[in-house]
Amino acid sequence: MSTHNLVLTHGIDEPLPVTRGRLFDFPDDPIACMKKLQARHGNIAALEDEGQRIYFAFGPHFNHQILSDGTTYHSQFFAIRGSRKSPQRNLSSGLLSMNGEQHKRQRRLVMDAFLKKAILNYVPTIRKLTEEMLSEWKPGTERDINRDMTDLMLRMTSTILFGIDDADMAYRIGHMIDHWVHMNHELGMGAFVANQDIANRYGELLEYAGLLQTEIKAMIGQRKSNPNGSDALSLMISAHDSEGSISDEELIGQAALMFGAAHLTTAHTLAWTLFLLAEHPSVMSELHQELKTNLSGGFPSIEQVERLPCTERVIKESMRILPASSYSQRMTAVPTQLGPFALAPGAGIVFSQFMTHHMPELYPNPEEFRPERWLTINPSPYEYLPFGAGPRMCIGAPLAMLILKTVLPTILQQFKVTAIPMSEVSGKVISTMLCPTTEMIMRLDAQDGRFESQPVRGNIHEMVDLREVRTVRKAA
């Protein structure tokens, strides 16, 4: 990847905002790296290592410039694409790696699977799998909430995308895609800098891509033999326009990247939200009253979900302060100017939801979890972008919001979740996603409306200010 800049100074005598160091400082700890660059240079900076650069652009101004201009700034979800027509190239060729007219056409074709009519067909699956999970939970026990949410969303995403007539097959392929996505991100820095360990694993990635493509091809064949399915893959198979339908090779990439982009982001959002509620008893008390007043104790209907404003504020604030998708990247397709940098084609640029969501000029006291702020603020799409913004905004956003707005109330009507005193809660951005790096052990009790926060250890305190949280006890 070429990351050359074409100017040497910023202004007449002012040096460019460049920090020279290790490019691996970024994947090692993305949030710490971005915070250091912003503190040193402001909202536009570059990290340089032996002539190679990654550019960083923070805040709504640069978000708008990058995300609204798909001609200049191309998306490439994976750095390692493989040779032409290889399994790795096919798997990495979904919407997230398409650009221009190809992206526009494919987005139109797959959109039917994520419109309201289709989403309503997924509700029974969401309900069934949520209730199955909760049937295994017992009051008075402790569980790793993040593991449970990850497993729930692995099953849910597999079933919604790939169908319920062969749940074991869908679940197996979901596991394989998850592993393939992690391999890609672990090896992705090899596109920036030479590293022998990464080079040695390249063959392993290509071999695994071949196995995964074989499984997805078999699933596509199975779906084509039963054309009446209501899962997302079946809807994509049946989609067509004046140019025809989606080819099998294109279906392989769409299935892989949609799954890779969907299941962990929603799982981590569920886990982070449950943790934040456990640590903020006053917020949980208000939410409890809303659920008690408007719901009857079970899985909420679509109509009921729309009458839960506190629930929506909680979810919005959770995705603001701990956005599951914490950064993304673009690559310049043509020469362009970005702040003081004149960029050649092929320059890699990082923009960050996390950094934008933590700007005090946009969100006063940004490290505080304050759902009530949403009563008075109305940020622009480039100031608040948990699902991205612009013409490439996540097509699965409505489905993800429906899952969050139904699963959380179902859990919280039945169970009270409390952090284990002095347990460690830490997180790190891995593969662009802010995920817990420790077990998130929480105690389950029957919901009684009495909430109490517990002190925890870990780097969560670097992302969320928990110092002013006060214990609140409230009778049901």
KAKALIN-V352382 format. One record per residue. OMEGA is omega in degrees with one decimal (NA if undefined). Layout:
# KAKALIN-V352382
omega
OMEGA
OMEGA
This chain:
# KAKALIN-V352382
omega
177.4
178.3
-179.4
169.5
-170.8
176.8
-174.6
-178.3
178.4
-171.1
-175.7
-176.6
-175.3
-179.0
175.9
179.1
-176.6
171.5
177.8
-177.9
179.5
173.7
-179.9
173.1
-178.7
178.7
178.1
177.7
-173.7
-176.6
179.7
-179.8
-178.4
178.3
179.0
179.5
179.5
179.7
-177.1
-169.5
-173.4
-170.4
175.0
-174.8
174.8
172.9
-173.8
179.0
178.5
175.2
176.8
-177.3
163.1
179.9
-177.9
-179.6
-173.7
170.8
-172.5
-179.3
-179.1
174.8
-179.5
-178.5
-174.4
-171.0
-179.4
-175.2
-178.4
177.8
-178.5
-173.5
-177.1
176.2
172.2
-172.0
179.6
179.6
-176.9
-173.8
-177.1
-178.7
-177.6
179.2
176.3
175.5
179.6
178.0
179.2
-177.7
-176.2
-175.3
175.4
-176.9
-174.0
178.7
179.5
-179.5
174.7
-176.8
177.8
178.9
-178.3
-178.5
-178.7
178.3
176.9
-176.2
-176.7
-174.4
-177.9
-178.8
-175.8
173.3
-173.3
-178.4
179.4
-177.9
179.4
177.5
-179.8
-174.5
178.4
177.0
178.9
-179.6
-176.8
-176.4
176.3
-179.7
175.2
177.8
-175.9
177.5
178.3
179.6
179.8
175.9
179.3
179.4
176.9
-179.0
172.3
-173.9
-179.5
177.7
179.6
179.8
178.3
179.4
177.3
-176.3
173.2
178.7
-175.5
-179.1
178.1
-175.9
180.0
-177.2
-167.7
173.6
-174.8
-178.1
174.0
-174.0
-179.2
179.0
179.7
-178.5
179.8
179.7
175.7
177.0
-177.8
178.6
178.5
-179.9
179.8
177.7
-179.9
177.6
-179.8
-177.6
176.3
-176.5
-172.6
-179.6
175.7
176.6
-178.5
-171.2
-179.5
178.1
-173.0
179.1
178.2
-179.3
-178.9
-177.7
-178.0
179.0
177.8
178.8
-178.6
179.0
-179.7
177.0
177.8
178.0
-178.9
179.9
178.4
179.8
-178.1
177.1
179.3
179.5
177.6
177.5
178.2
179.9
179.3
178.2
177.5
-168.6
-176.1
-179.0
179.3
176.9
-174.9
-180.0
178.6
178.3
177.9
178.4
-176.6
-177.7
176.7
174.6
-176.2
-179.6
179.9
-177.5
178.7
-179.5
178.2
179.2
178.1
177.5
178.9
-180.0
-179.8
-179.0
-177.1
-175.3
177.2
177.4
-178.6
-178.3
-167.5
-160.4
-177.0
178.9
179.5
178.7
-178.5
177.0
176.7
-177.9
-179.8
-178.3
177.2
177.7
-178.7
177.5
178.5
-178.0
-179.1
-174.2
-178.9
177.2
-179.8
178.3
179.0
179.3
179.7
179.4
178.4
-178.9
-179.6
-177.9
-168.9
-177.0
-175.9
174.3
-178.2
179.5
-175.2
174.5
178.1
179.5
178.8
-179.3
-177.9
179.7
-179.4
-175.5
178.6
177.4
179.9
178.8
178.7
-179.1
178.2
-177.6
175.8
179.9
174.0
-170.3
178.1
-177.4
-178.3
172.9
-168.3
171.5
172.1
-174.6
173.4
178.2
-179.6
178.8
-179.8
175.6
-178.6
177.1
176.3
-173.6
-179.1
-174.9
168.0
-170.6
173.5
173.8
179.2
178.5
179.2
-175.5
176.8
167.7
-167.8
171.2
-177.9
-177.4
178.5
-177.2
-179.3
177.3
-176.5
178.2
176.1
-176.3
179.6
-176.2
-170.1
-179.9
178.3
176.8
-173.8
179.8
-178.4
179.3
-177.7
172.5
-173.1
-178.5
177.2
-174.6
177.0
178.8
-179.7
173.3
178.8
-169.6
178.1
178.2
-175.9
-178.4
177.7
-174.3
179.5
179.1
-174.5
179.6
179.8
-176.8
179.6
178.4
178.8
179.5
177.7
178.0
-179.5
-175.1
177.3
-177.0
-178.8
177.8
179.4
177.6
-168.5
171.7
-174.2
-173.0
167.3
-179.7
-176.4
177.9
175.3
-176.3
177.1
171.5
-179.3
173.6
-179.5
179.6
178.6
175.0
178.4
-179.1
-179.4
-173.8
176.4
-174.7
174.2
177.8
175.3
171.1
177.5
-176.0
179.5
178.7
176.8
172.9
173.6
-176.2
179.5
178.1
178.8
-170.9
-178.4
177.8
177.8
179.0
178.1
175.1
172.6
-176.7
172.9
-179.4
176.0
-178.1
-178.2
178.4
180.0
-173.1
-174.2
179.0
179.6
178.5
178.2
175.4
-178.0
-180.0
178.0
NA
